[in-house]
């Protein structure tokens, strides 16, 4: 399993594909498949039969997956897409940082 440069809750910018230029919040990261699901981006139509969970069947619209390489994390401080680096904090914890402005991206 490889680590992903994005985490759930990050704001990302889509940098390639038909959804290029859109921003959204990461809902799910699938690191083994190298895919990510972003809120309101790459909407697909799914033919769904009625189940216990979904009483009403029909055609539902939901987010499809995007390749991890097609998204970039947006820095909270400089509000621009950036590559992420790892910085060791004073208490020996590792945190992701913006390579443009040096701001720590991880919350908490």
Phi, psi and omega in degrees: 000135178256147176285152178257151178277355177242154177232163178300133180098345177292150169268130182233158175246132177279125186252356180207157178095185185291341180262015184306135177096348181276147176247151177190172180266139180286125178266314183219139172244128179247083187296328180293326179266356183058042181234161179214145176250125183246138183301128176061023179236140179060053181291132178236154176261134184236125175280115188240127176275153181299136178227179176301318183287316183246093184299317181269120178277202177110200182262116179251152180249130180212173181284138173264174181272154174238153176289142180303329182288347182265006178233149177232139178292138176261125181293139181287332183273304184271354175055037177231152177295140185213157168280155180248143175241173178247132179236136177272123182280173182300326180269023175069011175274153177262144179219149176281142179227155177285129180281347179279309187245352178084004181288143176286129183271321183298136179271139174091000000 
